[in-house]
Amino acid sequence: MTNSPSRTAAPAAALGLAAVVLALLPTAAVAAPASGASGGADARVVDARVVDVATAKELQAALAAAAPGWTIRLADGTYKGNFKAAAPGTATARITLTGSPKAVLTTTTGGGYGLYLNGAAYWTVHGVTVTGAQKGIMVDAADHVEIDGVTVHHITMEGVHFRNSSSYGVLRNSTVRDTGTAHDGKGEGVYVGTANTLTDHSDHVRILNNVIGPDVGGENIDLKEGTTGGLVSGNTFDGNGLTDVNYDDSWVDVKGNDYVVENNSGARTRNDGFQTHSQAAGWGCGTVFRNNRSDLTGATGPTRYAIDVTAYAAGSCPTTVTADNTVTGGRGLVNPGIPVG
């Protein structure tokens, strides 16, 4: 069916938004309703919508009109503009934006955000490329956002940013490179939280199985004070391009609490592999480092440890470094005074 509303019941608001996008997008395709797996009388019927877009104008209209359960599919091509979504999905009806890496979102001026999820909780962004913006993918005040299989590159500042208490987010299976192209130390690959504040509770963010670098002009990952409980696992870091400006001399800098950093591998760094810092009393504590592989060959910084723990106090600000972490080159696995076990 094309350009026809589903005959299944749907909330009035969703139908109103559907009418808007169908008017603007004459090629919109509406998926057939799907019943629950049991097929019985109690099976829920979902009014699922699939909207196909091929131009920047169509994409902006679809983002504005999106409602829970919608999927917005991008054709291959270049979409020029700043793209924003504000409508949230739900836990049982996420909103999905999907395309191949040849579906490229880029700005016309190089400014602003390539893709801005502002309050857009329960969104999934899959497959697309974001480039040519001041900031790549910005997530603000939006919980449970999943970013999967995207490519973010040639961004003036940070590539992907979870901010303003955006909790339970996920970045997985993605490539982030060529960020911080201003070369002023403000171009982190992935940024969680906000500097110099404890009110940004972007907690439980998971950064999984990504390739980050080369030519990331800040830390590959920066985890800010005020954030807690995240997971950094299975990533590959390439520190070529670190500028050593604003202390961007490691792949990962942990300033939040109770993070797990495990099963990552990194090469080419200015100084250290992984660091912890206390930017505020009681922060930079509780990190667990396990089974990370660090190649510090060529590092020239003053410390040159695989794991440099500068926020540590036995009992009050612990850090756990397990013996399965390994290092090549540099001055050793961990700085003196930090237990390994």
Secondary structure, 3 states (H helix, E strand, C coil): CECCCCCCCCCHHHHHHHHHHHHHCCCCECCCCEECCCCCCCCCEECCEEEEECCHHHHHHHHHHCCCCEEEEECCEEEECCEEECCCCCCCCCEEEECCCCEEEECCCCCCEEEEEECCCCEEEECCEEECCCEEEEEECCCCCEEECCEEEEECCCCEEEECCCCCCEEECCEEEEECCCCCCCCCCEEECCCCCCCCCCCCCEEECCEECCCECCCCEEECCCCECCEEECCEEECCCCCCHHHCCCCEEECCECCEEECCEEECCCCCCEEECCCCCCCCCCCEEECCEEECCCCCCCCCEEEEECCCECCCECCEECCCCEEECCCEEECCCCCEC
